Amino acid sequence: MTAEINSSISALTDFDFDPRTRVVYGSGVMSQLGELANELGDRALLVTDKGLKDAGHEDRAIESLNKAGVSATIFDDVHPNPTTKDVDRCLTVAKEADVNLIIGLGGGSSMDCAKGANFLLTNGGQMADYWGIGKATKPMLPMIAVPTTSGTGSEAQSFALIANPETHMKMACGDKKAACRVALLDPELTVTMPASVTAVTGIDAISHAVETYVTTKRNTVSQLFSRRAWSLLAKSFPRVLEDPSNLEARGGMLLGSHFAGAAIENSMLGATHALANPLSAHFGLTHGVAIGVMLPHVVRFNAAVVGKLYEDLAADAGLCESGDPSAAEHLAQYLTVVVKGWGLPTSLAECHVRADLIPTMAKEAAKQWTGTFNPRPVDVNSLRELYECAFNNETS
């Protein structure tokens, strides 16, 4: 035990942890939305999508807000992977209503669109002006995030991911002022997710835990979030597959997703996400599908540099004993099994990706910001090889 403690102390790294989001977690906490909003403003813009309206979540939100004396203006026309056009439409509604509070209800798309509108409403300009970090010069409106999926962890992050409507490539626009004041995590809201959405969002959350644990920006705090997220997700994801109505498992997924999002805020992501974006842009692949195909290959690629860290994750999931030199391969195989278990493709060929576009996608992936934090440096050639391995799901 003493050796383990000493090892942990010696592994401590410098960090600057700046939490800005209050987290309220539990079944039924959606009912607290109105009173939480009332502490921050009285004219709220509720940003969501029509699927949430059909599921009844939008009406529940409005009821809670009105009961607390908060007027609600609705923008429920968010599309998956929101573009600057979504943000501009949302901005128009926000300006007309003169709102002083923003609420993002839904998956990552709703929360990203809400954050994007917040940038433009308070600081002006266009989304491209905020591509990067810390480019907002004025205060932003308080925001409450209410995730209804267990995937992006966007409620824990100060970034808005907004796509260019022509190229469909995503811009990461980050600023600490964009961080949510409150994250309301209610597992009951995630039960209405279709199985397909549960699958792709869950795989995305798992990838966040795996990638953030090994990035070059990893630190003591981020790894605490990453490892706890991984444990919750690895335990809960199979249980949700067996019993979609299991609230305990849904709660594990939602909290795991949040912790993984908090890890991203402190350590960024890696090559998997750099590789996924061109796949979505060129072939319309759902983000989680692209991630599920690429992640095992990135784990194998990184093993030469961070194999010891992958041992932690593999041992935590019961895939092997601690210290197993094959831990990274066990982890990669497990990730493929998880993807296959949800009936999702495990190769790019299954996704009808054109092999002749691999060189182009490799060049585009090399320009993605997330790739710069991968623990093993990547370039056009290595990214092309990763695409090629994933094309037929080859392991070498």
Secondary structure as GFF3:
##gff-version 3
##sequence-region A 1 396
A	DSSP	alpha_helix	2	10	.	.	.	ID=ss1
A	DSSP	beta_strand	22	25	.	.	.	ID=ss2
A	DSSP	three_ten_helix	29	32	.	.	.	ID=ss3
A	DSSP	alpha_helix	33	38	.	.	.	ID=ss4
A	DSSP	beta_strand	43	47	.	.	.	ID=ss5
A	DSSP	alpha_helix	50	54	.	.	.	ID=ss6
A	DSSP	alpha_helix	57	67	.	.	.	ID=ss7
A	DSSP	beta_strand	71	75	.	.	.	ID=ss8
A	DSSP	alpha_helix	84	97	.	.	.	ID=ss9
A	DSSP	beta_strand	101	106	.	.	.	ID=ss10
A	DSSP	alpha_helix	108	123	.	.	.	ID=ss11
A	DSSP	three_ten_helix	127	130	.	.	.	ID=ss12
A	DSSP	beta_strand	132	133	.	.	.	ID=ss13
A	DSSP	beta_strand	143	147	.	.	.	ID=ss14
A	DSSP	three_ten_helix	154	156	.	.	.	ID=ss15
A	DSSP	beta_strand	159	163	.	.	.	ID=ss16
A	DSSP	beta_strand	170	174	.	.	.	ID=ss17
A	DSSP	three_ten_helix	176	178	.	.	.	ID=ss18
A	DSSP	beta_strand	182	185	.	.	.	ID=ss19
A	DSSP	three_ten_helix	187	190	.	.	.	ID=ss20
A	DSSP	alpha_helix	195	212	.	.	.	ID=ss21
A	DSSP	alpha_helix	220	242	.	.	.	ID=ss22
A	DSSP	alpha_helix	247	267	.	.	.	ID=ss23
A	DSSP	alpha_helix	271	283	.	.	.	ID=ss24
A	DSSP	alpha_helix	287	316	.	.	.	ID=ss25
A	DSSP	alpha_helix	327	341	.	.	.	ID=ss26
A	DSSP	three_ten_helix	355	357	.	.	.	ID=ss27
A	DSSP	alpha_helix	358	366	.	.	.	ID=ss28
A	DSSP	three_ten_helix	369	373	.	.	.	ID=ss29
A	DSSP	alpha_helix	380	391	.	.	.	ID=ss30
###
